[in-house]
Amino acid sequence: MAQAAGPKRPVADQSSSSKTLMSQQYIRLQPDDTLPALNDFSPFRALVVVEEDVSPDWQSAVSNWLARSGCLYMMAWGKRCGSWNDSVDTANLEQFNYGDIPEDKFIMTTWHENESLEETIWFAKHTAFHPPVELPNVLFLHIGTTDREAEFLSLYEKA
């Protein structure tokens, strides 16, 4: 069952000279869980940590959910993370009927199969920016059975 974190945690973004106030949210899902609403969280960057095998249909549903919810930068780490890159790219194309995607709606995607989780979280904090759109929010989307919220948020704070 989906497990959404408690209240969003605002933190000062130390990587920006403007010290933008950011919110972080952790959501843990297990394969085939119902996807929760991400009200008032858009726009955001998402770090998708995949520790469980998922069906192609559910992966597509999650990718479409991210695209519809306001994700503008998706980073994937874990099992078959390269396929998540492709799946979110496809979801973004589908949003615009495979036509031109406006620059401020284009979802940037990366996958990090040869990096540690710590390196990927550092990338999410210091490098994952969208040129035309400020991304004040960070979603940790964890597809796994064990709650790792404290660990992910601690690694992000230390990055």
HUGI-V383384 format. One record per backbone hydrogen bond with DSSP energy under -0.5 kcal/mol. NH is the residue of the N-H (numbers start at 1). CO is the residue of the C=O. E is the energy in kcal/mol with one decimal. If there is no record, write none. Layout:
((NH/CO/E) (NH/CO/E))
//
This chain:
((3/28/-3.2) (4/2/-0.5) (5/26/-2.3) (9/24/-1.9) (10/8/-0.7) (11/22/-2.5) (13/20/-2.3) (14/12/-0.9) (16/13/-1.0) (19/16/-1.4) (22/11/-3.1) (22/20/-0.5) (23/136/-1.4) (24/9/-1.1) (25/138/-2.5) (27/140/-2.8) (28/3/-2.9) (29/27/-0.5) (29/142/-3.0) (33/30/-2.4) (41/38/-1.3) (43/70/-0.6) (44/70/-1.9) (45/137/-2.4) (46/73/-3.1) (47/139/-3.0) (48/46/-0.7) (48/75/-3.3) (49/47/-0.7) (49/141/-2.7) (50/48/-0.7) (50/77/-3.0) (51/49/-0.7) (51/143/-3.0) (52/143/-0.7) (59/55/-2.5) (60/56/-2.2) (61/57/-2.2) (62/58/-2.7) (63/59/-2.5) (64/60/-2.5) (65/61/-2.3) (66/62/-2.6) (67/63/-2.2) (68/64/-2.7) (69/65/-1.8) (70/66/-0.6) (70/67/-0.8) (71/66/-2.2) (72/44/-2.8) (73/44/-0.8) (74/108/-2.9) (75/46/-3.1) (76/110/-2.2) (77/48/-2.6) (79/50/-2.6) (81/78/-1.5) (83/80/-1.2) (84/80/-0.8) (85/81/-1.4) (86/82/-1.7) (87/83/-2.4) (88/84/-2.5) (89/85/-2.1) (90/86/-2.4) (91/87/-2.2) (92/88/-2.3) (93/89/-2.1) (94/90/-2.7) (95/91/-1.7) (96/92/-0.7) (96/93/-1.0) (97/94/-1.7) (98/93/-2.9) (99/96/-2.5) (102/100/-0.5) (105/102/-2.3) (106/102/-0.8) (106/103/-0.7) (108/72/-2.3) (108/106/-0.7) (110/74/-2.2) (112/76/-2.4) (115/112/-1.2) (120/116/-2.1) (121/117/-2.6) (122/118/-2.2) (123/119/-2.3) (124/120/-2.4) (125/121/-1.9) (126/122/-2.7) (127/123/-2.6) (128/123/-1.7) (129/127/-1.8) (130/133/-0.6) (131/129/-0.6) (133/130/-1.0) (136/134/-0.7) (137/43/-0.8) (138/23/-2.8) (139/45/-2.9) (140/25/-3.3) (140/138/-0.5) (141/47/-2.2) (141/139/-0.8) (142/27/-3.1) (142/140/-0.8) (143/49/-3.3) (143/141/-0.6) (144/29/-1.6) (144/142/-0.9) (152/148/-2.7) (153/149/-2.7) (154/150/-2.1) (155/151/-2.5) (156/152/-2.2) (157/153/-2.3) (158/154/-2.2) (159/155/-1.1))
//
